[in-house]
């Protein structure tokens, strides 16, 4: 999955707003400075986020932008889908399901792509801005160490198959 520079800037800006959620509106120039983002580009991104009702603008001397919802209620998938479109690196889920049904010789390949898409979507759907600013990993992922341990344990439990016959 590839996230555009615009998508990355949107995520960084939203994380900054989440860190300062209960401190009132933050000026665009302050967001740009703290996150080292181009101010003019950030204006366009925040306007898009405002139109999608993820952030709100406050006018006046103490104005700026702030989140409309709690950081725990904003999954990363909402931000990425808004800015970059579908989460899938291989097309959206409906397109993949159609290919699975229609292209029988390549069904297994498209099924793998759909599973990759679904796994990415599941992680992004279950990771919120609050998770990011707290530094917590998504609940649906495992560390490499946990994965290696699980793999080693399952390898020692499964019976060996040699030459097409089961050996115990």
Secondary structure, DSSP 8 states (H G I E B T S, - for coil): ----HHHHHHHHHHHHHHHTGGG--B-HHHHHHHHT--HHHHHHHHHHHHHTTSEEEE-STT-EEEESS-GGG-BHHHHHHHHH--S-TTS-HHHHHHHHHH-GGGHHHHHHHHHHHHHHHHHHHS-BHHHHHHT---TT---HHHHHHHHHHHHHHS-EEETTEEE-
